């Protein structure tokens, strides 16, 4: 399978001197097309830092990250929809920022909402959605953009078990449809067991195993 992103001996330190905090160190890893990876570990182990580096939201202090022309879609744990925009506008916004024609962006947003079962909610504002519906919209936003890599940081952390299972099923289905790599950080063993690869973060270092 084709590599989407690779990290070589990557470290990330925040601050300097005695106040420096080494969030991750010596991480070497690769995500390929079709990989489905659960990143597990205790709070403070470096999971979120690793996902931020993979997604491009942050850069390494040392080491190298190579992205092979791979657009990235991100699903966050907390609310990520813009309150003034309706559901369709929220899904279409990244496409517009990327230079997509307005009509095409809206069409792709509507189709993505249909695919995640929210075709009738396009005109609602985020405040009118349940937590599960809001995360479905976040997944639709990723689907509409058709990235090669999907990063999800505790995407079910604020949902009950039934809605959490639905969101993970959606993410797995979207990754299959797009033939994209999928990396999910999670504290939930039941979610981790649904993905074929597991990366375990411990004190900023990374271990890997096939489930």
N, C-alpha and C positions, 0 to 999 in steps of 0.2 A: 504493500500500500504506500501511497505517496505521502511524504512528510508534509505537515501543515506548518508546524512550528517546532523549534528545537532550542533547548537551553543547555549551555555548557559551562559548568562550574560557576553557576550564578549565585551571587549573594546580594542581600539588601540590608543595609544598615541605616537606621534613623538616628539623627543627632551625631554628636562627635565627642571625643574625649571620654571623660568618666560618665557622661550622660548617654553615651552611645548605646543603642539597642540593636542587636543583630537579630533581625526577624527571620531570615533564612540564610543558609550558607552552604556552599558546595553542592548546589542542586544541578544535576544533569538529567535531562529528560527529553522526551519527544512525543508529540501527538501526531498521529497519522489520520488520513481520511478513514472515516468509519469507526475509529476508536471510540469506545465509551468507557470513561474513566471516572471512578468515584474517588474523591480526595477526602480522606478521613483523618481524624486526630482530635486531640483535646483542644479546648479554647486556648488561644495563644501559641499554638504549635506552628503557625505559619501558613495555614491553609489560605486565608484571604490574601495575604501578601503574594503567595504563589499565583493565585488566580489573577490578581491585579497585574502582575508581571506578564503572564500569558496573554492577557487581554490588551495590553498596551496602556492601561491606565496608570502604570508606574514603570519606572525603568530601573535596571539593576545598578548597584553600587560597583560591583565587579562582575566579571564574566560576560558572556555573549548570549544574546537571544536572536535567533534568525527566524523571520516570518517569511514564508514562501508565497508572497502575494496573496495573503489569506485574510479576507475581510472577516471580522469577528462580530458575533452577536452576543449580547450580555443580558442575563436575567438576574436581577438583584433580589435580595431577601425582602427588603422593605419596599414601601411604595415608590414607584419610579415613573408614574404617569404624571403629566403636567396638568394641574387642576383646571386651567382655563380652557383646555382643548377637549373636545369630545373624543370618544373612543377611536373613531376612524381617523381623526386628525392626529391622535397620539401614535397610531400605528404608521401613518404615512409620513410623519415628520422626519425620521432618519433618511427616508428615500429622498425627500425634498432637499435636505441638507447635502446629500450626495449628488444633487444635480438632476434628479429624475423629474420629468415633466409632471405637472400637477395632476393632470387627468390620469396618467399612468400610475402615479403614486396612490391616488385614491382607489383606483381599480384593484391594485395589488393589495392594498389594505383591506378592502372589502372581501376579497377572495381569501385572504389569510384569516380574517375573522370568521368567515364561513367554515373554514377548515378546522378551527378550534371550537366550533359550536356556538359562536356569538354573533351570528349574522343579524339578529334582530336588535342588537344593542349598540349599533354604530353611532347613534346620536346621543347616547347617554354621556354624562360627565363622570369623571373618576369617582366623585363623592357618592354617586348613585350605584356603585358597584359593590358587591361583596368582596371579601379578600380573595376568594377563589377565582371570581370573575376577573379581578384586576390582574392576577397572575396569568390568567389565560390571555388577556390582552397583551401582557408583556411577552408571552410566547408567540403570539400572533405578530408582534412587532419584529421579532427575530425571524420568523418564517417569511414575512414579506420581504425582508432584506436579503434573504438567501445567502447567509454567510457560509464559509467553509469550516469555521470553528465556532462552537457555541460554548460559552462560559456561563455557569449558573452557580452563584454563591449562596448556599443555603436557601434555595428558591421555595422551600416548603416550610421554612422555620416558623412562619406565623399562621400556618394552616392546620386544621385538624387532619387526622390520619386519612380519612376518605378523600378529602380534597387534595391532600399531599400526593396520594397515589395517582389521582387524575393528572396532576401537573407533571409528574415524572413520566407517566405514560405518554403524555403529549410531547414532552421533550425528546423521548426516545423515538417517537414516531416522526417528529420533525427532522431529527438527525438522520434517520433512515431515508426519508424523502429527499433530503438535500445531499445525502452521502457525506455529511459533515462530521468532523470530530466533535465529541461532546465531553466536557469536563464539568462534573458536579461536585462541589464541596458540600458535605453533609455530616451531621452528627447521628443520623438515623441508620442503624444497621440494616433495617429492612430495605431502605433505599439503596444503600451500598451494595446489597446482595443482588440487586436487579441489573447491575452493570458488570460486564465481564472482566474489567481490570480495576484494581484498587491500588491507589497510592496512599501510603500512610505517612503523615507528617508527625515528627516527634522532635521537639526542641529545635525547630528550624531545619531539620534534615529530612531527606525524602527516602522512603523505601517503597518498593513496588512488588506487587504480586498479581497473579492471575487467579481470579476467584473460581 
